[in-house]
Amino acid sequence: MTGPVFQVSTALAADAAGLRLVGALDLDGTAQLRAALADCFARRPDRVVLDLRGLRFCDCAGLNVLMEAKATADRIGTELQVEGARTQVARLFALTGVRDLFAGGVPRLPPRTV
């Protein structure tokens, strides 16, 4: 492998913050994501957008950080938006019952047939 398994980049504006998640979000990437989210929330933006288009994998440790972000956003009155969830991440959200927390950017998947 030539680079980190998980990367997060941040774009800040006066009233909004955007985080672009790339790679595989597992236990190893949670500290990096928590730090980026804490920096964003400390600025008290009106909106935080999580761009998941580049996130190819997320496990339960990563999901916990995303749920913590949603709880923090709700607590401080910031809108949290998710955009571009790919199939694996969308399926994780659906299977764990949190899809509606991030409804705007999480596609509804057809039932899985075996």
C-alpha positions as semicolon CSV with decimal commas, in nm:
position;residue;x (nm);y (nm);z (nm)
1;M;0,000;0,000;0,000
2;T;0,136;0,344;-0,089
3;G;-0,069;0,572;0,138
4;P;-0,279;0,587;0,449
5;V;-0,579;0,360;0,470
6;F;-0,800;0,651;0,580
7;Q;-0,776;1,023;0,511
8;V;-0,996;1,317;0,603
9;S;-0,965;1,664;0,455
10;T;-1,147;1,969;0,582
11;A;-1,278;2,280;0,407
12;L;-1,394;2,560;0,635
13;A;-1,613;2,859;0,553
14;A;-1,774;3,121;0,776
15;D;-2,099;2,930;0,825
16;A;-2,019;2,577;0,704
17;A;-1,757;2,307;0,722
18;G;-1,699;2,018;0,486
19;L;-1,514;1,697;0,558
20;R;-1,415;1,461;0,278
21;L;-1,358;1,105;0,396
22;V;-1,146;0,875;0,178
23;G;-1,045;0,512;0,219
24;A;-1,144;0,273;0,494
25;L;-1,278;0,411;0,821
26;D;-1,206;0,160;1,093
27;L;-1,061;0,181;1,444
28;D;-0,728;0,308;1,307
29;G;-0,893;0,615;1,148
30;T;-1,129;0,714;1,427
31;A;-0,886;0,942;1,613
32;Q;-0,813;1,136;1,295
33;L;-1,184;1,178;1,219
34;R;-1,269;1,274;1,579
35;A;-1,000;1,544;1,574
36;A;-1,125;1,687;1,244
37;L;-1,485;1,686;1,368
38;A;-1,388;1,849;1,698
39;D;-1,212;2,127;1,508
40;C;-1,518;2,181;1,290
41;F;-1,766;2,179;1,578
42;A;-1,549;2,417;1,784
43;R;-1,616;2,680;1,516
44;R;-1,994;2,637;1,564
45;P;-2,085;2,630;1,194
46;D;-2,448;2,630;1,082
47;R;-2,379;2,316;0,880
48;V;-2,124;2,034;0,859
49;V;-2,121;1,826;0,541
50;L;-1,961;1,482;0,540
51;D;-1,867;1,380;0,187
52;L;-1,852;1,000;0,184
53;R;-1,801;0,952;-0,190
54;G;-1,444;0,836;-0,132
55;L;-1,523;0,620;0,171
56;R;-1,511;0,263;0,047
57;F;-1,546;0,092;0,387
58;C;-1,673;0,176;0,734
59;D;-1,691;-0,059;1,034
60;C;-1,871;-0,022;1,367
61;A;-1,587;0,189;1,515
62;G;-1,623;0,438;1,230
63;L;-2,001;0,428;1,257
64;N;-1,974;0,515;1,627
65;V;-1,774;0,828;1,541
66;L;-2,034;0,929;1,281
67;M;-2,312;0,879;1,535
68;E;-2,117;1,082;1,793
69;A;-2,088;1,356;1,532
70;K;-2,463;1,351;1,478
71;A;-2,525;1,375;1,853
72;T;-2,280;1,663;1,887
73;A;-2,433;1,845;1,592
74;D;-2,781;1,808;1,740
75;R;-2,660;1,925;2,081
76;I;-2,500;2,245;1,950
77;G;-2,764;2,321;1,687
78;T;-2,557;2,242;1,379
79;E;-2,703;2,064;1,079
80;L;-2,508;1,750;0,987
81;Q;-2,541;1,636;0,627
82;V;-2,406;1,320;0,469
83;E;-2,345;1,309;0,095
84;G;-2,253;1,030;-0,139
85;A;-2,262;0,719;0,079
86;R;-2,146;0,425;-0,131
87;T;-2,314;0,085;-0,121
88;Q;-2,114;-0,069;0,167
89;V;-2,161;0,235;0,391
90;A;-2,528;0,273;0,296
91;R;-2,583;-0,096;0,377
92;L;-2,412;-0,052;0,715
93;F;-2,642;0,242;0,792
94;A;-2,947;0,037;0,688
95;L;-2,850;-0,278;0,879
96;T;-2,780;-0,084;1,199
97;G;-3,097;0,123;1,176
98;V;-2,927;0,462;1,150
99;R;-2,998;0,537;0,784
100;D;-3,268;0,790;0,872
101;L;-3,022;0,988;1,088
102;F;-2,823;1,058;0,772
103;A;-3,115;1,031;0,528
104;G;-3,022;1,300;0,278
105;G;-2,710;1,136;0,141
106;V;-2,778;0,769;0,200
107;P;-2,942;0,588;-0,090
108;R;-3,216;0,338;-0,026
109;L;-3,090;-0,002;-0,132
110;P;-3,302;-0,279;-0,278
111;P;-3,357;-0,580;-0,053
112;R;-3,076;-0,829;-0,073
113;T;-3,166;-1,163;-0,226
114;V;-2,985;-1,480;-0,141
